[in-house]
Amino acid sequence: MQRLLATSCLLVATSGASAQWSDDPAVNLAVSDGSTSPAVTHCAADGDGGTWIAWYDASAGYDVMLQHLDATGASSFAGPVIVDDQVNTWVQDFELAVDTFGRAVVAWPGDTSIEVACVDLDGSIAWNNEFGASGAFLGQAQLTPLPAGFMALAWAEDDQSVIQRITVTGASYGSAVVLNIGGTLVPTDLQPSGSGSFIASFVHYEGFTGPKRLKAQKYNSSMAAIWGLAPIDIFTSGSLQFGNYPEFVADTQGGGVFCWYDTGGSSLMARMQWVDSDGAIQFGTNGMAVTTETSMVHVSPRACIDPVSGDATVFWVRQNSSQSNSGIQANRINAQGMRLWGATGVTVMPLATLTGCLDLHATQVGTLATGSWFTAPSLGTERILGAALDATGASAWPAMPTTLSSAGGTKTDMTSCPGDQMLVTCWVDDRDGANGLYAQNVNESGTLGTDETCPGDINDDGQVGVDDLLAVIAAWQNPYTVDDLLIVIGAWGPCN
């Protein structure tokens, strides 16, 4: 197996592109053009307005690639950072996370180990390490940031799950936690839950055809289990769709919100479970349905959390019984299990005759709950769409849904993450005859490109003044910096 490239080969911090976020959905920002063959994308906010984007380059053995965009969409590096030069003919999914210093941390299954590398903001590799037992089947790598640059890493090792805490320099910190509860246990997600603790979720099944169930466990900063000796059950009847490994979101109180769609009933139904900080499930042994509508199919739910109210917004795909028509629905659900937008939620995109609504993501952008997905009336004519809902369920953008990409070509491997007061979405498409990696932002106002409606108007009251200055000072470095302070001062007065 080819090893990680030397750090000296990766010092490419000179900005190599003047391109910025496009305001035209037919154009979009090219992160990597046809010179590579991108596959499997991930993006993550760097905590300072920028975005890390990672992918495999399928043209050369599925190399692990990385690029950083600043808040304007400009690339930080002259060319993508090659994190690992591989010679594989097939790959599994990988994981991208950002540590507390804004550095990208990537984990992927290599030939004989779980590989993990940390890339600094100048494009150099800060550290790399290998984990996992030699000779075992290794996969499903998961990461989450912890305080002081530490990380938690989980992976599947044959039929068991392994969790390891990693130091700021990439070394193992303490002994790994090995979970073997009988059958097969596969990690699906990790999320921080405050004070150095984190929550891990798993898919568990006994036998290839056995029901696939969700489980979860919370660990403190010493890697001790908090929710009992074994992972708790998120639901106890029905089954996940085969091959479905749902992610979850941490709530604002040290617990988590879990979403899945159940295949055990008479029709497919999107469900959710809320687990509090102590590990108590809130919605019964099988969670709650996100809608009371039973005449339709409800699948692929994704959730995000409002940081102010603590409520969860769930987006899902709504289909007719034959699944020939698809649309997007959403509901807002609080910790008491109340459907705040009505029994069936709100319609984000009406039912239409489509090949499907795929790669649905839910992303919290400030106080707005955003959903993004791609859809098409036929193969090769996919469009990237998105929507933002306020606390009442009303559209926060002028159009619902909003078109993020109308460019022709087949689109795949879409992912989304929050940016600097914007949603960032990236995907692969072949608009120019070869697969390229593209990205698009949508501002909180619903516009594409650089939002210059009124720079410095932090509280959106139509003028830049003392209140905006105080807002910057109150949130200093989280996320505002000196640059934001200068923008406020320079734009002082009423908006044009």
HUGIQUI-V611413 format. One record per residue. N is the residue number from 0. RES is the residue in one letter. D_LAST is the distance of its C-alpha to the last C-alpha in Angstrom with 1 decimal. Layout:
n = <N N>
res = <RES RES>
d_last = <D_LAST D_LAST>
//
This chain:
n = <0 1 2 3 4 5 6 7 8 9 10 11 12 13 14 15 16 17 18 19 20 21 22 23 24 25 26 27 28 29 30 31 32 33 34 35 36 37 38 39 40 41 42 43 44 45 46 47 48 49 50 51 52 53 54 55 56 57 58 59 60 61 62 63 64 65 66 67 68 69 70 71 72 73 74 75 76 77 78 79 80 81 82 83 84 85 86 87 88 89 90 91 92 93 94 95 96 97 98 99 100 101 102 103 104 105 106 107 108 109 110 111 112 113 114 115 116 117 118 119 120 121 122 123 124 125 126 127 128 129 130 131 132 133 134 135 136 137 138 139 140 141 142 143 144 145 146 147 148 149 150 151 152 153 154 155 156 157 158 159 160 161 162 163 164 165 166 167 168 169 170 171 172 173 174 175 176 177 178 179 180 181 182 183 184 185 186 187 188 189 190 191 192 193 194 195 196 197 198 199 200 201 202 203 204 205 206 207 208 209 210 211 212 213 214 215 216 217 218 219 220 221 222 223 224 225 226 227 228 229 230 231 232 233 234 235 236 237 238 239 240 241 242 243 244 245 246 247 248 249 250 251 252 253 254 255 256 257 258 259 260 261 262 263 264 265 266 267 268 269 270 271 272 273 274 275 276 277 278 279 280 281 282 283 284 285 286 287 288 289 290 291 292 293 294 295 296 297 298 299 300 301 302 303 304 305 306 307 308 309 310 311 312 313 314 315 316 317 318 319 320 321 322 323 324 325 326 327 328 329 330 331 332 333 334 335 336 337 338 339 340 341 342 343 344 345 346 347 348 349 350 351 352 353 354 355 356 357 358 359 360 361 362 363 364 365 366 367 368 369 370 371 372 373 374 375 376 377 378 379 380 381 382 383 384 385 386 387 388 389 390 391 392 393 394 395 396 397 398 399 400 401 402 403 404 405 406 407 408 409 410 411 412 413 414 415 416 417 418 419 420 421 422 423 424 425 426 427 428 429 430 431 432 433 434 435 436 437 438 439 440 441 442 443 444 445 446 447 448 449 450 451 452 453 454 455 456 457 458 459 460 461 462 463 464 465 466 467 468 469 470 471 472 473 474 475 476 477 478 479 480 481 482 483 484 485 486 487 488 489 490 491 492 493 494 495>
res = <M Q R L L A T S C L L V A T S G A S A Q W S D D P A V N L A V S D G S T S P A V T H C A A D G D G G T W I A W Y D A S A G Y D V M L Q H L D A T G A S S F A G P V I V D D Q V N T W V Q D F E L A V D T F G R A V V A W P G D T S I E V A C V D L D G S I A W N N E F G A S G A F L G Q A Q L T P L P A G F M A L A W A E D D Q S V I Q R I T V T G A S Y G S A V V L N I G G T L V P T D L Q P S G S G S F I A S F V H Y E G F T G P K R L K A Q K Y N S S M A A I W G L A P I D I F T S G S L Q F G N Y P E F V A D T Q G G G V F C W Y D T G G S S L M A R M Q W V D S D G A I Q F G T N G M A V T T E T S M V H V S P R A C I D P V S G D A T V F W V R Q N S S Q S N S G I Q A N R I N A Q G M R L W G A T G V T V M P L A T L T G C L D L H A T Q V G T L A T G S W F T A P S L G T E R I L G A A L D A T G A S A W P A M P T T L S S A G G T K T D M T S C P G D Q M L V T C W V D D R D G A N G L Y A Q N V N E S G T L G T D E T C P G D I N D D G Q V G V D D L L A V I A A W Q N P Y T V D D L L I V I G A W G P C N>
d_last = <59.0 56.7 55.2 51.7 50.7 51.1 48.1 48.4 47.8 44.4 42.6 39.9 36.8 35.5 32.5 33.8 30.8 27.5 26.6 23.8 22.7 22.7 20.2 23.2 25.8 28.4 28.1 27.6 28.2 31.9 33.2 36.7 37.8 41.3 42.9 43.5 44.3 42.2 43.4 42.6 39.1 37.7 34.4 33.6 30.7 31.5 30.0 27.6 25.0 27.4 29.8 33.5 35.0 38.8 41.1 44.6 45.4 48.0 49.0 50.9 52.5 49.4 48.1 45.6 42.3 39.1 35.7 32.8 29.1 26.4 23.1 21.7 24.9 26.7 30.4 31.9 35.3 36.6 38.6 39.2 41.4 44.8 45.6 49.0 51.0 52.9 55.6 55.4 55.9 54.2 51.9 50.8 47.3 45.9 43.6 40.5 39.3 37.4 39.1 37.7 37.1 34.9 37.8 38.7 42.1 43.7 47.0 49.0 52.6 54.5 58.1 59.9 57.3 53.8 51.8 48.9 46.7 43.9 41.5 39.6 36.1 37.7 39.4 42.9 45.1 45.4 48.3 50.1 52.9 55.1 56.1 58.5 62.2 63.7 65.1 63.2 60.7 57.3 53.9 50.9 49.4 46.8 44.8 42.7 41.4 43.1 42.4 43.0 42.7 45.6 45.6 47.6 49.1 51.1 53.0 55.8 59.2 61.7 61.8 60.2 56.9 56.5 53.8 53.5 51.3 50.2 49.5 46.7 49.0 49.9 53.4 54.8 54.6 57.6 59.5 57.9 58.0 60.0 59.7 62.7 63.2 65.2 64.0 60.9 57.8 54.7 51.5 48.4 45.6 45.0 42.2 41.9 42.6 42.2 44.4 45.6 46.8 46.0 46.9 48.6 49.2 52.1 53.6 57.3 60.0 63.8 65.1 63.2 63.2 62.7 59.6 56.6 55.2 52.4 53.2 51.3 52.2 50.4 51.4 50.9 50.3 54.1 54.1 56.1 55.6 54.2 54.7 58.4 60.8 59.5 56.2 55.4 55.2 51.9 53.8 57.5 58.1 56.9 55.6 52.6 52.4 54.6 52.6 49.6 48.5 45.5 43.1 42.0 39.3 39.8 38.8 37.4 40.9 43.1 44.0 43.0 42.1 44.2 43.8 46.3 47.8 51.4 54.0 56.9 56.4 56.8 53.2 50.6 48.5 45.5 46.3 44.9 46.5 45.1 47.2 46.6 47.0 50.8 51.3 51.8 50.8 48.9 49.3 53.1 55.1 53.3 49.7 47.9 46.7 42.9 43.6 46.5 46.6 49.9 50.1 47.7 47.5 45.0 44.8 42.8 40.9 38.4 36.9 34.1 33.7 30.9 30.9 30.0 32.5 34.9 35.2 35.9 34.3 36.8 36.0 39.0 40.4 41.9 44.6 47.3 50.9 51.6 48.3 47.6 44.3 41.6 38.4 36.3 36.6 35.3 36.3 35.4 38.5 39.0 41.9 44.1 44.0 42.0 40.2 37.0 35.7 39.0 42.3 41.1 37.5 34.6 34.5 32.0 33.5 36.3 39.7 40.2 43.0 42.1 44.0 42.4 39.3 40.0 38.8 36.8 35.0 33.3 30.7 29.0 25.3 24.3 25.2 25.0 28.3 28.0 30.7 31.2 34.2 35.5 37.3 38.9 40.9 43.4 44.1 42.1 39.1 37.4 33.7 31.7 30.0 28.1 26.9 25.3 26.5 25.4 28.1 28.9 29.5 26.5 24.6 21.5 20.5 19.8 23.2 26.4 27.8 25.2 26.8 26.7 29.2 30.7 32.6 36.3 39.1 40.8 38.7 40.3 40.0 36.5 35.2 32.0 30.7 27.7 25.3 22.5 20.5 21.8 25.0 27.0 29.8 32.4 35.4 38.1 38.3 40.3 37.9 39.3 42.9 43.1 41.7 38.5 36.2 32.6 29.7 26.4 23.6 21.6 18.7 18.7 16.0 18.6 17.1 19.4 18.9 16.5 13.7 10.6 8.2 7.4 10.5 12.3 11.3 15.1 15.7 12.8 12.2 8.4 8.6 10.6 13.9 17.6 18.0 16.3 18.6 21.5 21.0 21.2 24.3 25.9 25.7 26.6 28.0 27.9 25.5 23.3 24.4 23.7 21.3 19.1 19.5 18.4 15.2 14.4 15.5 13.7 10.2 11.2 9.2 6.4 3.8 0.0>
//
